[in-house]
Amino acid sequence: MTDAAAALFIVLSGATAAFQLALAAGAPWGDASMGGRFPGRYPPWMRFAAIGFALVIVGLAAVVACRAGLAFASWYDTSRWLIWVVVAYSAIGLVMNLATPSKLERAIWAPVTLLMLATSLVVALS
């Protein structure tokens, strides 16, 4: 079950990071992110922020992969506490995506962050 949870977290993280990179590249999806504050294309400074968000998400996926024993064996001991950072980040993300004024963001990202929270918790508790 841990491997399946980790795999789902990694897939969802990949999709989320790809979304952020698309925003950074100029995709007109601002309505589905950041509470819809930047409808259409992100302004240049937010494009850089989107790259940063993508990198953070990839880092979270790396921690989950490590904790599940799928990659980065040398980080395994450190992943004992880092996995709880992933769980906390996912919980905060869920709350933010449920509270967003953007209906589109809530419809897309609340289910994704709920699954990310659930799967990171499975990995953390394994």
PyMOL commands that set and color helices and strands:
alter all, ss='L'
color gray80, all
select helices_A, chain A and resi 2-24+30-32+34-36+44-67+73-99+103-125
alter helices_A, ss='H'
color red, helices_A
deselect
rebuild
show_as cartoon
